[in-house]
Amino acid sequence: MRNSKKVKGFTLVELIVVIAIIAILAAILVPNMLSYIKQSRYTQADANAKNVHTAATAALAQAYVDGVIGEDVVDGDDPGNVSQITMVNGLLQAEVTGADDSSATITIDGLDPASFDGHGAFAFNPSTFAVTAAAWAKSDVLENWDGTIPTQQEQRAEGDATPSNGTDNGNIIGYYPSPVKVGTPAAGDDE
């Protein structure tokens, strides 16, 4: 009588089937996860742009109340200006320029300099001191921003462009108000 022990284990066929199932699941899930990650980056960038909008609105209102900006600084006939937010001596500041080339520096108190990681800009109507649009980007790509909000399709194409600094998605820019999808009526439009 032979005392043989049967070794239990997986057969080669069973292992190949399991690997094939894992490969199929990965092929389905990985593109969806990458899309989800990219969408979340746009959502975060848009939220940062909204923070820039809110803080710039408050800073312009406070500067007007304090007399830092007024009729002599900002001309009511000027259709709009774009101001970049920069870090100066630990404070976030923006240069506000009027049509008559007079300017004032305002401090953006509503943004925490320690957590403001990126670059912000805002467009405003000088006659009403109302911020009309804001933008935020991780990299410094807002230098030539003209204050217009692209469609969501244009925003995504902008973010898909190869960044000049060679980093992944360095061009993701958030806007407030958020870009609309093509074919979606804008707020206030009749359908």
Stockholm file with secondary structure:
# STOCKHOLM 1.0

chainA/1-191         MRNSKKVKGFTLVELIVVIAIIAILAAILVPNMLSYIKQSRYTQADANAKNVHTAATAALAQAYVDGVIGEDVVDGDDPGNVSQITMVNGLLQAEVTGADDSSATITIDGLDPASFDGHGAFAFNPSTFAVTAAAWAKSDVLENWDGTIPTQQEQRAEGDATPSNGTDNGNIIGYYPSPVKVGTPAAGDDE
#=GR chainA/1-191 SS CCCCCCCCCCCHHHHHHHHHHHHHHHHHHHHHHHHHHHHHHHHHHHHHHHHHHHHHHHHHHHHHHTTSSSTTTSCTTCCCEEEEEEEETTEEEEEEECTTSCEEEEECTTSCTTTCCSEEEEEEETTTTEEEEEEEESSSCCTTCCSCCCCHHHHHHHHHSCCTTCCTTTTCEEEESCCCCTTSCCTTCCC
#=GC SS_cons         CCCCCCCCCCCHHHHHHHHHHHHHHHHHHHHHHHHHHHHHHHHHHHHHHHHHHHHHHHHHHHHHHTTSSSTTTSCTTCCCEEEEEEEETTEEEEEEECTTSCEEEEECTTSCTTTCCSEEEEEEETTTTEEEEEEEESSSCCTTCCSCCCCHHHHHHHHHSCCTTCCTTTTCEEEESCCCCTTSCCTTCCC
//
